[in-house]
Amino acid sequence: MSFPKIGNLAPDFKLPDQGGKLIKLSQYRSERVVVLYFYPKAMTPGCTVQAAGIRDSKQWISKNKLVVLAVSPDSPDRLARFDDKENLKFSLLSDKDHKVAEKYGAWGLKKFMGREYMGILRTTFIIGMDGRLKHVMSKVKTKTHHEDIKNVLDELNL
């Protein structure tokens, strides 16, 4: 699996959010910079830390006219419980068949405790208002993810 090429249009998709509403990536074109991140599973320790960092950056995100789309293979019902429990208030998208993750190169072989399996590779994509991919963060650290996003956006002047 490889990532889409920086400078190309980001692959469009339509996925249900935690409330069942269909969200289409291209609906933000010309309006917002999109932070699209893929995470393995709602309500797990690392994914909760990562999401809480984004939640706690809400003021900065609003000020900079960003939209955050977080994608996992969880069902919309599980995503709704995650949102309610952690008071996230940003779009959690359900990619149950992982087709969008595959388009983005965020689905692949993982290894844990000697076991190999296919799953979400924790990856973040920065998509400009022109709909083009500006940056890929493939080595995401859950604790500093929100700060790392800020740094990348500052470097890109977005």
C-alpha positions as CSV (number, residue, x, y, z in Angstrom):
1,M,0.0,0.0,0.0
2,S,1.3,3.5,-0.8
3,F,0.0,6.9,0.1
4,P,-1.6,9.2,-2.4
5,K,1.0,11.5,-4.0
6,I,1.4,14.9,-2.4
7,G,0.1,17.6,-4.7
8,N,-2.6,15.4,-6.2
9,L,-6.3,15.7,-5.4
10,A,-7.0,13.7,-2.2
11,P,-9.2,10.7,-3.0
12,D,-12.8,11.7,-2.4
13,F,-15.1,9.5,-0.2
14,K,-18.5,9.5,1.5
15,L,-18.7,7.9,4.9
16,P,-21.3,7.9,7.8
17,D,-20.3,9.8,10.9
18,Q,-21.2,9.0,14.5
19,G,-24.7,10.3,14.0
20,G,-25.3,8.4,10.7
21,K,-24.9,11.6,8.6
22,L,-23.0,11.0,5.3
23,I,-19.8,13.2,5.1
24,K,-18.2,13.7,1.8
25,L,-14.6,14.9,1.7
26,S,-15.1,17.2,-1.3
27,Q,-17.8,19.2,0.6
28,Y,-15.0,21.1,2.4
29,R,-13.2,22.1,-0.8
30,S,-12.7,25.8,-1.1
31,E,-13.9,26.3,2.5
32,R,-11.6,24.4,5.0
33,V,-8.2,22.8,5.4
34,V,-9.0,19.2,6.3
35,V,-7.0,17.1,8.9
36,L,-7.9,13.5,8.0
37,Y,-6.6,11.0,10.4
38,F,-7.0,7.2,10.6
39,Y,-7.0,5.4,13.9
40,P,-7.4,1.7,14.8
41,K,-10.3,1.5,17.2
42,A,-12.5,3.8,19.2
43,M,-12.4,3.7,23.0
44,T,-9.0,2.1,23.2
45,P,-6.3,3.9,25.3
46,G,-4.1,5.2,22.5
47,C,-7.0,6.3,20.3
48,T,-8.6,8.0,23.3
49,V,-5.5,10.0,24.1
50,Q,-5.1,11.0,20.4
51,A,-8.8,12.1,20.1
52,A,-8.6,14.0,23.4
53,G,-5.7,16.0,22.2
54,I,-7.7,17.0,19.1
55,R,-10.8,17.8,21.3
56,D,-8.7,20.0,23.6
57,S,-7.4,21.9,20.6
58,K,-10.9,22.8,19.4
59,Q,-10.4,26.6,19.9
60,W,-7.2,26.5,17.8
61,I,-8.9,24.3,15.2
62,S,-11.9,26.7,14.9
63,K,-9.6,29.8,14.8
64,N,-7.7,28.3,11.9
65,K,-10.8,27.2,10.0
66,L,-9.8,23.5,10.0
67,V,-12.1,20.5,9.9
68,V,-11.0,17.3,11.5
69,L,-12.2,14.0,10.1
70,A,-11.2,10.9,12.1
71,V,-11.7,7.5,10.4
72,S,-11.8,4.0,11.9
73,P,-13.4,0.7,11.0
74,D,-15.8,1.1,13.9
75,S,-19.6,1.2,13.4
76,P,-21.4,4.5,13.7
77,D,-23.0,3.3,17.0
78,R,-19.6,2.6,18.6
79,L,-18.3,6.0,17.3
80,A,-21.4,7.7,18.9
81,R,-20.6,6.0,22.2
82,F,-16.9,7.2,21.9
83,D,-18.1,10.7,21.1
84,D,-20.5,10.8,24.0
85,K,-18.0,9.3,26.5
86,E,-15.1,11.6,25.6
87,N,-17.2,14.7,24.5
88,L,-15.2,14.9,21.2
89,K,-17.6,16.9,19.1
90,F,-15.7,16.4,15.8
91,S,-16.5,14.0,12.9
92,L,-15.8,10.4,13.6
93,L,-16.3,8.4,10.4
94,S,-17.1,4.8,10.0
95,D,-15.0,2.9,7.3
96,K,-16.2,-0.6,8.2
97,D,-14.9,-2.2,5.0
98,H,-11.7,-0.2,5.2
99,K,-12.0,0.8,1.5
100,V,-11.2,4.5,2.3
101,A,-8.2,3.5,4.4
102,E,-7.0,1.3,1.5
103,K,-7.3,4.3,-0.9
104,Y,-5.1,6.3,1.4
105,G,-2.6,3.6,2.1
106,A,-3.6,3.5,5.8
107,W,-4.5,-0.2,5.8
108,G,-1.8,-2.7,6.0
109,L,0.1,-5.4,7.8
110,K,0.6,-4.8,11.5
111,K,2.6,-6.8,14.1
112,F,1.8,-7.0,17.8
113,M,3.3,-9.5,20.3
114,G,4.5,-11.8,17.6
115,R,1.1,-11.8,15.7
116,E,0.7,-10.4,12.2
117,Y,-2.7,-9.1,11.0
118,M,-4.2,-6.5,8.7
119,G,-5.4,-3.2,10.3
120,I,-5.4,0.6,10.3
121,L,-2.0,2.2,10.2
122,R,-2.2,5.3,12.3
123,T,-1.7,8.0,9.6
124,T,-2.7,11.7,9.2
125,F,-3.2,13.6,6.0
126,I,-3.4,17.4,5.6
127,I,-5.6,18.4,2.7
128,G,-5.6,22.0,1.5
129,M,-8.6,24.1,0.6
130,D,-7.9,23.3,-3.0
131,G,-8.6,19.6,-2.2
132,R,-4.9,18.6,-2.8
133,L,-2.9,16.5,-0.4
134,K,-0.3,18.8,1.3
135,H,1.4,16.5,3.8
136,V,1.3,12.9,5.2
137,M,2.2,12.1,8.8
138,S,3.0,8.4,8.9
139,K,4.7,8.2,12.2
140,V,1.9,9.5,14.4
141,K,2.5,9.7,18.2
142,T,-0.9,9.6,20.0
143,K,0.2,11.9,22.9
144,T,1.6,14.7,20.7
145,H,-0.6,14.2,17.6
146,H,-2.4,17.6,18.0
147,E,0.9,19.5,18.5
148,D,2.5,17.7,15.6
149,I,-0.5,18.8,13.4
150,K,-0.1,22.4,14.5
151,N,3.6,22.3,13.7
152,V,3.0,20.9,10.2
153,L,0.3,23.4,9.5
154,D,2.7,26.2,10.6
155,E,5.5,24.9,8.3
156,L,3.0,24.7,5.4
157,N,1.6,28.1,6.1
158,L,-1.9,26.7,6.1
